[in-house]
Amino acid sequence: MEKDFSCPPNHIGFSAKKLFGEMGEIADGAIAYIEKDGGGPIELHTHKHSHLFIVVKGRARIDMDDKQTVINENGSFLVDGSVPHSVWNDCDEQTVMIGISVK
């Protein structure tokens, strides 16, 4: 079983990991396939909503002002939309990531 995954009661052959708890109203969600060296936008940007990023496959890097955060496979990170940011593939294979806009 993967690290931090467990089998819920009354399940068989099923492993799950909680990625996030309550954090606001969901505005929308999308899935992205980010190629090696891909990402964006090229210039850091801001907006009114925040982004909850969930990496399903690969690894993503969030660039924010003078800080970087790496999200590993099966991990998540909430980016405050008011902080300048961009998202990049951080591995040598395609990264699959879900982005949820949170109000």
Residue frames as a rotation matrix with the C-alpha (Angstrom) as fourth column:
MET 1
0.582 0.813 0.000 0.00
0.813 -0.582 0.000 0.00
0.000 0.000 -1.000 0.00
GLU 2
0.072 -0.522 0.850 1.23
0.433 -0.751 -0.498 3.52
0.899 0.404 0.172 -0.78
LYS 3
-0.773 -0.410 -0.484 2.59
0.618 -0.318 -0.719 5.69
0.141 -0.855 0.499 2.05
ASP 4
-0.888 0.437 -0.143 -0.17
-0.295 -0.781 -0.551 7.60
-0.353 -0.447 0.822 3.88
PHE 5
-0.316 0.811 -0.491 -2.88
-0.683 0.165 0.712 5.44
0.659 0.561 0.502 2.26
SER 6
-0.834 0.116 0.539 -5.23
-0.360 0.626 -0.692 3.20
-0.417 -0.771 -0.480 4.24
CYS 7
-0.747 0.637 -0.188 -8.14
0.251 0.532 0.809 0.88
0.615 0.557 -0.558 3.60
PRO 8
-0.488 0.642 0.592 -11.45
-0.810 -0.585 -0.033 2.32
0.325 -0.496 0.805 4.87
PRO 9
-0.634 0.322 0.703 -13.68
-0.351 0.690 -0.633 0.10
-0.689 -0.648 -0.325 7.00
ASN 10
0.229 0.798 0.557 -15.78
0.087 0.553 -0.829 -2.43
-0.970 0.238 0.057 5.05
HIS 11
0.659 -0.121 -0.742 -13.67
-0.740 -0.281 -0.611 -2.05
-0.135 0.952 -0.275 1.85
ILE 12
0.509 -0.525 0.681 -11.57
0.302 0.851 0.430 -4.68
-0.806 -0.014 0.592 0.08
GLY 13
-0.102 -0.645 0.757 -8.65
0.971 0.102 0.218 -3.98
-0.217 0.757 0.616 -2.26
PHE 14
0.608 0.416 0.677 -9.22
0.514 -0.855 0.064 -0.25
0.605 0.309 -0.733 -1.74
SER 15
-0.197 -0.675 -0.711 -6.66
0.960 -0.281 0.002 2.30
-0.201 -0.682 0.703 -0.53
ALA 16
0.587 0.486 0.648 -7.38
0.579 -0.811 0.084 5.96
0.567 0.325 -0.757 0.04
LYS 17
-0.506 -0.719 -0.476 -5.57
0.862 -0.442 -0.247 9.09
-0.033 -0.536 0.844 1.21
LYS 18
0.623 0.706 -0.337 -7.28
0.704 -0.694 -0.153 12.30
-0.342 -0.142 -0.929 2.34
LEU 19
-0.174 -0.696 0.697 -5.96
0.911 -0.383 -0.155 15.16
0.375 0.608 0.700 0.23
PHE 20
-0.860 -0.079 0.504 -7.76
-0.055 -0.968 -0.245 18.10
0.507 -0.239 0.828 1.82
GLY 21
-0.504 0.728 -0.464 -10.52
0.798 0.188 -0.572 19.13
-0.330 -0.659 -0.676 4.20
GLU 22
0.594 0.792 0.142 -13.03
0.798 -0.558 -0.226 21.95
-0.099 0.248 -0.964 4.09
MET 23
-0.447 -0.816 -0.365 -11.49
0.710 -0.572 0.410 25.09
-0.543 -0.076 0.836 2.63
GLY 24
-0.626 0.253 -0.738 -14.13
-0.371 -0.928 -0.004 27.17
-0.686 0.272 0.675 0.89
GLU 25
0.477 0.875 0.084 -16.58
-0.198 0.199 -0.960 27.13
-0.856 0.441 0.268 -1.95
ILE 26
-0.445 -0.604 0.661 -15.54
0.493 0.451 0.744 25.29
-0.748 0.657 0.096 -5.13
ALA 27
0.009 0.381 -0.924 -15.93
-0.578 -0.752 -0.316 27.48
-0.816 0.537 0.213 -8.22
ASP 28
0.796 0.201 -0.571 -14.71
-0.593 0.451 -0.667 24.95
0.124 0.870 0.478 -10.82
GLY 29
0.270 -0.731 0.627 -12.21
-0.269 0.568 0.778 22.20
-0.924 -0.379 -0.044 -11.49
ALA 30
0.726 -0.134 -0.674 -10.00
-0.675 0.049 -0.737 21.06
0.132 0.990 -0.055 -14.36
ILE 31
0.646 -0.614 0.454 -7.48
0.324 0.758 0.565 18.36
-0.691 -0.218 0.689 -15.20
ALA 32
0.682 -0.505 -0.530 -4.17
-0.717 -0.603 -0.349 19.25
-0.143 0.618 -0.773 -16.85
TYR 33
0.764 -0.568 0.307 -1.59
0.602 0.798 -0.023 17.16
-0.232 0.202 0.951 -18.68
ILE 34
0.807 -0.528 -0.265 1.73
-0.510 -0.849 0.137 19.02
-0.297 0.025 -0.955 -18.38
GLU 35
0.845 -0.520 -0.124 4.58
0.265 0.610 -0.746 17.86
0.463 0.598 0.654 -20.59
LYS 36
0.226 -0.878 -0.423 8.26
0.935 0.074 0.346 17.82
-0.272 -0.474 0.837 -19.54
ASP 37
-0.792 -0.603 -0.092 9.45
0.585 -0.794 0.168 21.46
-0.174 0.079 0.982 -19.22
GLY 38
-0.358 0.744 0.564 5.83
0.412 -0.416 0.811 22.62
0.838 0.522 -0.157 -19.57
GLY 39
-0.246 0.393 -0.886 3.72
0.941 -0.120 -0.315 24.84
-0.231 -0.911 -0.341 -17.38
GLY 40
-0.622 -0.032 0.783 2.73
0.392 -0.878 0.275 28.44
0.678 0.478 0.558 -16.96
PRO 41
0.961 0.012 0.276 1.90
0.243 -0.514 -0.823 31.08
0.131 0.858 -0.497 -17.26
ILE 42
0.179 -0.973 0.146 5.42
0.705 0.023 -0.709 32.25
0.686 0.230 0.690 -18.09
GLU 43
-0.594 -0.272 0.757 4.95
-0.254 -0.830 -0.497 35.37
0.763 -0.488 0.424 -15.94
LEU 44
-0.834 0.322 -0.447 3.66
0.547 0.380 -0.746 34.92
-0.070 -0.867 -0.494 -12.39
HIS 45
-0.507 0.741 0.440 -0.01
-0.073 -0.545 0.835 35.93
0.859 0.391 0.331 -12.12
THR 46
-0.949 0.314 -0.010 -2.69
0.024 0.040 -0.999 36.59
-0.313 -0.949 -0.046 -9.49
HIS 47
-0.498 0.866 0.048 -6.48
-0.053 -0.086 0.995 36.39
0.865 0.493 0.089 -9.35
LYS 48
-0.098 0.561 0.822 -9.35
-0.893 -0.414 0.176 36.55
0.438 -0.717 0.542 -6.85
HIS 49
0.875 0.484 0.010 -9.76
-0.446 0.800 0.402 32.79
0.187 -0.356 0.916 -6.37
SER 50
-0.049 -0.863 0.503 -7.28
-0.835 0.312 0.453 30.32
-0.548 -0.398 -0.736 -4.89
HIS 51
0.275 0.061 -0.959 -6.19
-0.729 0.664 -0.167 27.05
0.627 0.745 0.227 -6.53
LEU 52
0.345 -0.203 0.917 -6.12
-0.596 0.707 0.381 23.65
-0.725 -0.677 0.123 -4.91
PHE 53
0.138 -0.396 -0.908 -3.68
-0.911 0.309 -0.274 21.61
0.389 0.865 -0.318 -7.00
ILE 54
0.504 0.038 0.863 -3.69
-0.465 0.854 0.233 17.80
-0.728 -0.519 0.448 -6.75
VAL 55
-0.252 -0.661 -0.707 -0.95
-0.968 0.188 0.168 15.84
0.022 0.726 -0.687 -8.55
VAL 56
0.762 0.593 0.260 -2.26
-0.565 0.805 -0.178 12.50
-0.315 -0.012 0.949 -9.79
LYS 57
0.738 -0.584 0.338 0.90
0.659 0.731 -0.178 11.50
-0.143 0.354 0.924 -11.67
GLY 58
0.187 -0.773 0.606 4.40
0.584 -0.409 -0.701 12.96
0.790 0.485 0.376 -11.81
ARG 59
-0.082 -0.283 -0.956 5.49
0.925 -0.379 0.033 16.03
-0.371 -0.881 0.293 -9.83
ALA 60
0.484 0.304 0.821 4.62
0.619 -0.782 -0.075 19.72
0.619 0.544 -0.566 -10.06
ARG 61
-0.542 -0.658 -0.522 6.45
0.837 -0.476 -0.270 22.85
-0.070 -0.584 0.809 -8.89
ILE 62
0.672 0.722 0.167 4.60
0.714 -0.691 0.114 25.98
0.198 0.043 -0.979 -7.84
ASP 63
-0.563 -0.806 0.184 6.67
0.742 -0.590 -0.317 29.15
0.364 -0.042 0.930 -8.24
MET 64
0.671 0.737 -0.076 5.52
0.678 -0.570 0.464 31.95
0.299 -0.363 -0.882 -5.93
ASP 65
0.925 -0.340 0.171 7.39
-0.370 -0.908 0.195 35.27
0.089 -0.244 -0.966 -5.60
ASP 66
0.015 -1.000 0.009 10.70
-0.919 -0.018 -0.393 34.15
0.393 -0.002 -0.920 -4.02
LYS 67
-0.312 -0.021 0.950 9.49
-0.660 0.724 -0.201 30.68
-0.683 -0.690 -0.240 -2.92
GLN 68
-0.339 0.240 -0.910 8.92
-0.731 0.541 0.415 27.33
0.592 0.806 -0.009 -4.62
THR 69
-0.102 0.363 0.926 6.78
-0.745 0.589 -0.313 24.42
-0.659 -0.722 0.210 -3.46
VAL 70
-0.752 -0.164 -0.638 6.93
-0.565 0.658 0.497 20.92
0.339 0.735 -0.588 -4.95
ILE 71
0.217 0.852 0.476 3.83
-0.887 0.376 -0.268 18.73
-0.407 -0.364 0.838 -5.03
ASN 72
-0.841 -0.532 0.095 4.64
-0.470 0.806 0.359 15.05
-0.267 0.257 -0.929 -5.30
GLU 73
-0.546 0.627 -0.556 2.39
-0.236 0.521 0.820 12.42
0.804 0.579 -0.136 -6.83
ASN 74
0.042 0.725 -0.687 -0.73
0.684 0.480 0.548 11.86
0.728 -0.493 -0.477 -4.67
GLY 75
-0.543 -0.246 -0.803 -0.15
0.779 -0.505 -0.372 15.19
-0.314 -0.827 0.466 -2.94
SER 76
0.397 0.716 0.574 -1.95
0.812 -0.565 0.144 18.52
0.427 0.409 -0.806 -2.88
PHE 77
-0.660 -0.561 -0.501 -1.26
0.710 -0.683 -0.171 22.20
-0.246 -0.469 0.849 -2.22
LEU 78
0.540 0.841 0.031 -3.50
0.829 -0.525 -0.192 25.25
-0.145 0.129 -0.981 -1.89
VAL 79
-0.641 -0.708 0.297 -2.18
0.758 -0.645 0.097 28.39
0.123 0.287 0.950 -3.62
ASP 80
0.045 0.587 -0.809 -3.59
0.524 -0.703 -0.481 31.71
-0.851 -0.402 -0.339 -2.41
GLY 81
0.384 0.204 0.901 -4.71
0.923 -0.095 -0.372 33.45
0.010 0.974 -0.225 -5.61
SER 82
1.000 0.006 -0.006 -3.49
0.006 -0.998 0.063 36.84
-0.006 -0.063 -0.998 -4.34
VAL 83
0.267 -0.960 0.078 0.12
-0.188 0.027 0.982 35.53
-0.945 -0.277 -0.173 -4.25
PRO 84
0.355 -0.196 -0.914 1.89
-0.932 -0.150 -0.330 35.77
-0.072 0.969 -0.236 -7.66
HIS 85
-0.048 -0.297 0.954 2.33
-0.320 0.909 0.267 32.21
-0.946 -0.292 -0.138 -8.91
SER 86
0.190 0.143 -0.971 2.79
-0.956 0.250 -0.150 29.82
0.222 0.958 0.184 -11.84
VAL 87
0.538 0.132 0.833 2.80
-0.435 0.889 0.141 26.01
-0.722 -0.438 0.536 -12.16
TRP 88
0.103 -0.622 -0.776 5.44
-0.976 0.087 -0.200 23.83
0.192 0.778 -0.598 -13.82
ASN 89
0.916 0.028 -0.401 6.14
-0.030 1.000 0.000 20.15
0.401 0.012 0.916 -14.45
ASP 90
0.412 -0.779 0.474 9.01
-0.908 -0.309 0.281 19.19
-0.073 -0.546 -0.835 -12.13
CYS 91
0.140 -0.386 0.912 9.96
-0.156 0.901 0.406 15.78
-0.978 -0.199 0.066 -13.55
ASP 92
-0.724 -0.583 -0.369 11.11
-0.471 0.028 0.882 14.08
-0.504 0.812 -0.295 -16.76
GLU 93
-0.782 0.559 0.275 7.69
0.620 0.656 0.430 12.62
0.060 0.507 -0.860 -17.61
GLN 94
-0.361 0.754 0.548 4.22
0.005 -0.586 0.810 14.03
0.933 0.295 0.208 -18.15
THR 95
-0.980 0.156 -0.126 2.56
0.119 -0.054 -0.991 15.33
-0.161 -0.986 0.034 -14.99
VAL 96
-0.290 0.952 0.095 -1.20
0.434 0.042 0.900 14.94
0.853 0.302 -0.425 -14.51
MET 97
-0.950 -0.097 -0.296 -2.72
0.306 -0.465 -0.831 17.49
-0.057 -0.880 0.471 -12.19
ILE 98
0.064 0.991 0.116 -6.21
0.892 -0.109 0.439 18.45
0.448 0.076 -0.891 -11.07
GLY 99
-0.943 -0.303 0.141 -6.83
0.226 -0.889 -0.399 22.13
0.246 -0.344 0.906 -10.36
ILE 100
0.032 0.964 -0.265 -9.79
0.961 0.043 0.273 23.21
0.275 -0.263 -0.925 -8.25
SER 101
-0.587 -0.149 0.796 -10.67
0.088 -0.989 -0.120 26.92
0.805 0.000 0.593 -8.06
VAL 102
-0.165 0.444 -0.881 -11.71
0.969 0.241 -0.060 27.84
0.185 -0.863 -0.470 -4.52
LYS 103
0.219 0.327 0.919 -13.56
0.188 -0.939 0.289 31.03
0.958 0.109 -0.267 -3.61
